[in-house]
């Protein structure tokens, strides 16, 4: 209703039937989201709360697994241990395997280490912005679905291939993984400690036999010295056996055969010793001396 015809006069509307007055109770009731196509609930807080609860359950499950099964630990790093096979965690195995191929290693290592992972993870981050369709059924999103399936197949194949090759290397080189070896030693030590009153083994380690033999001087020039050491004690922690007492296990001919053909993770050493200046007669004297190394 208006009074007068002045331009600055206040106008008041009374009883407009087009305006629906909401009560306080109606304002507090949330709107029914089922009226909107594709929406069934409010994202905040309803949907977000469900996601948080799922995340909490997963986190608690992971914490229980971590506490129940300690992480495997190997021996301290040893740069002299050439038998050690490095392996990343399982979720990086596909990248580890990728770096073994010719066009992602060597001169092309930047391609395998930076470019390819950058494209993959960059595409994953940009996916929500590139694929803005509202369709949720995967068979109606052929491009996105095909890329996803292809990525899963590639990651699965590379992971399996990497692990299979690792197992093959362990078997071929007769290597026991450090974390398994160390765990066995811990269990053995616990068992020994639990024995308490059991008598200790007083058996002494075998000493070097015929230290003044010509074979001993040849040994100092041979390739054996770099791994088995001057005291013939080897490096058990690294999988290199001691040569003390080797005569109890192998004859001279068997030792010579090992030098020529290798054994386990030890490669052929005959030609390497020839290259160092040893003769065939020197190697024969060396193996003869090693066969004398018996427990006394």
C-alpha positions as CSV (number, residue, x, y, z in Angstrom):
1,X,0.0,0.0,0.0
2,X,1.4,3.4,-0.9
3,X,0.4,6.8,0.3
4,X,0.8,10.0,-1.8
5,X,2.8,10.5,-4.9
6,X,6.1,11.8,-3.5
7,X,9.2,10.1,-5.0
8,X,11.0,9.8,-1.6
9,X,8.0,8.4,0.2
10,X,8.6,5.0,1.8
11,X,6.6,2.2,0.2
12,X,5.4,-0.7,2.4
13,X,3.9,-3.9,1.0
14,X,1.4,-5.6,3.2
15,X,0.0,-9.1,2.9
16,X,1.6,-10.1,-0.4
17,X,0.2,-13.5,-1.2
18,X,3.2,-14.4,-3.4
19,X,5.6,-14.4,-0.5
20,X,5.5,-17.6,1.5
21,X,6.5,-17.0,5.1
22,X,8.6,-19.9,6.6
23,X,8.4,-20.7,10.2
24,X,11.5,-21.3,12.3
25,X,10.7,-25.1,12.3
26,X,10.6,-25.2,8.5
27,X,14.0,-23.5,8.2
28,X,15.7,-26.1,10.4
29,X,14.4,-29.1,8.3
30,X,16.9,-29.9,5.6
31,X,15.6,-30.0,2.0
32,X,14.8,-33.4,0.5
33,X,17.8,-34.1,-1.8
34,X,15.9,-37.0,-3.5
35,X,14.2,-34.3,-5.6
36,X,17.5,-33.6,-7.4
37,X,18.6,-36.1,-10.0
38,X,21.7,-38.0,-9.1
39,X,21.8,-36.7,-5.5
40,X,20.7,-38.6,-2.4
41,X,22.4,-36.8,0.5
42,X,24.3,-33.7,1.5
43,X,28.0,-34.0,0.9
44,X,28.8,-32.1,4.1
45,X,28.5,-33.6,6.7
46,X,26.6,-36.8,5.7
47,X,28.8,-38.2,2.9
48,X,32.0,-36.8,4.3
49,X,31.4,-38.4,7.7
50,X,31.0,-41.8,6.1
51,X,34.3,-41.4,4.3
52,X,36.0,-40.4,7.5
53,X,34.6,-43.5,9.3
54,X,35.9,-45.8,6.5
55,X,39.3,-44.1,6.7
56,X,39.5,-44.6,10.4
57,X,38.7,-48.3,10.1
58,X,41.4,-48.7,7.4
59,X,43.9,-46.8,9.5
60,X,43.2,-48.9,12.6
61,X,43.6,-52.1,10.5
62,X,47.0,-50.9,9.2
63,X,48.2,-50.0,12.7
64,X,47.2,-53.5,13.9
65,X,49.1,-55.1,11.1
66,X,52.2,-53.0,11.7
67,X,52.2,-53.8,15.4
68,X,51.6,-57.5,14.9
69,X,54.2,-58.1,12.3
70,X,57.4,-56.1,12.7
71,X,59.2,-54.8,9.6
72,X,61.9,-57.2,8.3
73,X,65.4,-55.9,9.0
74,X,68.6,-57.1,7.2
75,X,72.2,-56.6,8.2
76,X,73.9,-53.2,8.2
77,X,74.8,-52.0,4.8
78,X,78.0,-53.6,3.5
79,X,79.5,-52.1,0.3
80,X,81.7,-55.2,-0.1
81,X,78.7,-57.6,-0.2
82,X,78.3,-58.2,-3.9
83,X,75.8,-61.0,-3.3
84,X,73.2,-58.6,-2.0
85,X,70.2,-58.1,-4.3
86,X,68.5,-54.7,-3.6
87,X,64.7,-54.7,-3.7
88,X,62.2,-51.8,-3.1
89,X,58.9,-52.1,-1.3
90,X,56.2,-54.0,-3.1
91,X,54.3,-50.9,-4.2
92,X,57.4,-49.7,-6.1
93,X,58.2,-53.0,-7.8
94,X,56.5,-52.0,-11.1
95,X,58.7,-48.9,-11.3
96,X,61.8,-51.0,-10.4
97,X,61.0,-53.4,-13.2
98,X,60.4,-50.6,-15.6
99,X,63.9,-49.3,-15.1
100,X,65.3,-52.7,-16.3
101,X,64.2,-52.3,-19.9
102,X,66.5,-50.8,-22.5
103,X,64.6,-47.7,-23.3
104,X,64.0,-46.7,-19.7
105,X,67.6,-47.3,-18.4
106,X,71.1,-46.4,-19.3
107,X,71.1,-43.4,-21.6
108,X,67.4,-43.2,-21.3
109,X,67.2,-43.4,-17.5
110,X,65.7,-39.9,-17.3
111,X,62.8,-41.2,-19.5
112,X,62.2,-44.1,-17.1
113,X,62.8,-42.3,-13.8
114,X,61.2,-38.9,-14.5
115,X,59.2,-38.6,-17.7
116,X,57.1,-41.8,-17.6
117,X,56.2,-41.6,-13.9
118,X,55.5,-37.8,-14.3
119,X,53.1,-38.5,-17.1
120,X,51.4,-41.3,-15.2
121,X,50.9,-39.4,-11.9
122,X,50.3,-36.1,-13.6
123,X,47.5,-37.7,-15.6
124,X,46.1,-39.2,-12.4
125,X,46.0,-35.8,-10.8
126,X,44.4,-34.1,-13.9
127,X,41.8,-36.9,-14.4
128,X,39.0,-35.1,-12.5
129,X,39.5,-32.0,-14.6
130,X,39.8,-33.8,-18.0
131,X,37.0,-36.2,-17.5
132,X,34.1,-34.0,-16.4
133,X,31.2,-36.2,-17.6
134,X,28.4,-37.1,-15.2
135,X,28.1,-40.7,-16.4
136,X,29.2,-43.1,-13.7
137,X,28.8,-46.4,-15.5
138,X,32.2,-47.5,-16.6
139,X,31.1,-49.1,-19.9
140,X,29.7,-45.7,-21.0
141,X,33.1,-44.0,-20.3
142,X,35.2,-46.0,-22.8
143,X,38.3,-43.7,-22.8
144,X,38.7,-43.3,-19.0
145,X,37.8,-47.0,-18.4
146,X,40.3,-48.3,-21.0
147,X,43.1,-46.2,-19.6
148,X,42.3,-47.4,-16.1
149,X,42.2,-51.1,-17.1
150,X,45.4,-50.7,-19.1
151,X,47.2,-49.1,-16.2
152,X,46.1,-51.8,-13.8
153,X,47.2,-54.6,-16.2
154,X,50.6,-52.9,-16.7
155,X,51.2,-52.4,-13.0
156,X,50.2,-55.9,-12.2
157,X,52.4,-57.4,-14.9
158,X,55.5,-55.4,-14.0
159,X,55.1,-56.1,-10.3
160,X,54.7,-59.9,-10.9
161,X,57.6,-59.9,-13.3
162,X,59.9,-58.1,-10.9
163,X,59.1,-60.4,-8.0
164,X,59.4,-63.5,-10.2
165,X,62.9,-62.4,-11.4
166,X,64.0,-61.7,-7.8
167,X,63.0,-65.2,-6.8
168,X,64.8,-66.6,-9.8
169,X,68.0,-64.7,-8.9
170,X,67.9,-66.0,-5.3
171,X,67.5,-69.5,-6.4
172,X,70.2,-69.3,-9.1
173,X,72.8,-67.7,-6.8
174,X,71.7,-69.8,-3.8
175,X,71.1,-66.7,-1.7
176,X,69.0,-66.5,1.4
177,X,67.5,-63.0,1.9
178,X,69.1,-61.1,4.8
179,X,65.9,-60.5,6.7
180,X,65.1,-64.3,6.7
181,X,68.7,-65.2,7.7
182,X,68.7,-62.6,10.5
183,X,65.3,-63.8,11.7
184,X,66.6,-67.4,11.9
185,X,69.6,-66.2,13.8
186,X,67.4,-64.3,16.3
187,X,65.2,-67.4,16.9
188,X,68.4,-69.5,17.3
189,X,69.8,-67.0,19.9
190,X,66.5,-66.9,21.8
191,X,66.5,-70.7,21.9
192,X,70.1,-70.8,23.2
193,X,69.2,-68.1,25.8
194,X,66.2,-70.1,26.9
195,X,68.4,-73.2,27.4
196,X,70.0,-71.3,30.3
197,X,72.1,-74.1,32.0
198,X,73.0,-75.8,28.8
199,X,76.7,-76.4,28.4
200,X,78.4,-74.0,26.0
201,X,80.2,-75.3,22.9
202,X,83.8,-75.1,23.7
203,X,84.9,-76.3,20.3
204,X,87.5,-73.9,18.8
205,X,87.4,-72.6,15.3
206,X,89.9,-74.4,13.0
207,X,93.2,-72.6,12.5
208,X,95.1,-72.1,9.3
209,X,97.0,-75.2,8.3
210,X,100.5,-75.1,6.8
211,X,100.8,-71.3,6.9
212,X,104.3,-71.5,5.5
213,X,103.2,-73.6,2.5
214,X,103.9,-72.0,-1.0
215,X,100.1,-72.2,-1.6
216,X,99.7,-69.6,1.3
217,X,101.8,-67.1,-0.6
218,X,99.8,-67.8,-3.8
219,X,96.6,-67.3,-1.9
220,X,97.7,-63.7,-1.1
221,X,97.9,-63.0,-4.8
222,X,94.7,-64.8,-5.8
223,X,91.2,-63.3,-6.2
224,X,90.1,-65.4,-3.2
225,X,91.6,-62.9,-0.8
226,X,89.2,-60.1,-1.6
227,X,86.2,-62.0,-0.3
228,X,87.4,-64.8,2.0
229,X,90.0,-62.5,3.7
230,X,93.6,-63.0,4.9
231,X,92.4,-65.2,7.8
232,X,90.2,-67.4,5.5
233,X,87.2,-66.5,7.7
234,X,85.1,-65.2,4.9
235,X,82.0,-63.0,5.5
236,X,79.2,-65.2,6.7
237,X,76.9,-62.2,7.1
238,X,77.2,-61.5,3.4
239,X,76.9,-65.1,2.3
240,X,80.7,-65.7,1.8
241,X,81.7,-68.9,3.6
242,X,84.9,-69.4,5.5
243,X,87.7,-71.4,3.9
244,X,88.9,-72.7,7.3
245,X,88.0,-76.3,7.4
246,X,87.1,-76.4,3.7
247,X,89.3,-79.5,3.3
248,X,86.8,-81.4,5.4
249,X,84.0,-80.7,2.8
250,X,85.8,-80.8,-0.5
251,X,88.8,-82.6,-2.1
252,X,91.4,-80.8,-4.1
253,X,89.7,-81.7,-7.4
254,X,86.4,-80.4,-6.1
255,X,88.0,-77.1,-5.0
256,X,89.7,-76.8,-8.4
257,X,86.3,-77.5,-10.1
258,X,84.7,-74.7,-8.0
259,X,87.5,-72.3,-9.0
260,X,86.9,-73.1,-12.7
261,X,83.1,-73.3,-12.8
262,X,82.0,-71.3,-9.7
263,X,79.4,-72.2,-7.2
264,X,76.3,-70.5,-5.8
265,X,76.8,-66.8,-5.9
266,X,80.6,-67.1,-6.6
267,X,81.4,-66.9,-10.3
268,X,84.2,-68.5,-12.2
269,X,87.5,-67.5,-10.8
270,X,90.0,-69.4,-12.9
271,X,90.5,-66.9,-15.7
272,X,90.4,-64.0,-13.3
273,X,93.4,-65.5,-11.4
274,X,95.2,-66.1,-14.7
275,X,94.7,-62.4,-15.5
276,X,96.2,-61.5,-12.2
277,X,99.4,-63.3,-13.2
278,X,98.9,-66.7,-11.7
279,X,99.8,-69.8,-13.7
280,X,98.0,-73.1,-14.0
281,X,100.6,-74.6,-11.7
282,X,100.0,-71.8,-9.1
283,X,96.3,-72.5,-9.1
284,X,97.0,-76.2,-8.6
285,X,99.2,-75.5,-5.6
286,X,96.6,-73.1,-4.3
287,X,93.8,-75.7,-4.4
288,X,96.2,-78.3,-2.9
289,X,96.8,-75.9,0.0
290,X,93.1,-75.2,0.5
291,X,92.4,-78.9,0.6
292,X,94.7,-79.2,3.6
293,X,92.6,-76.7,5.6
294,X,91.0,-79.2,7.9
295,X,89.8,-79.0,11.5
296,X,92.4,-80.3,13.9
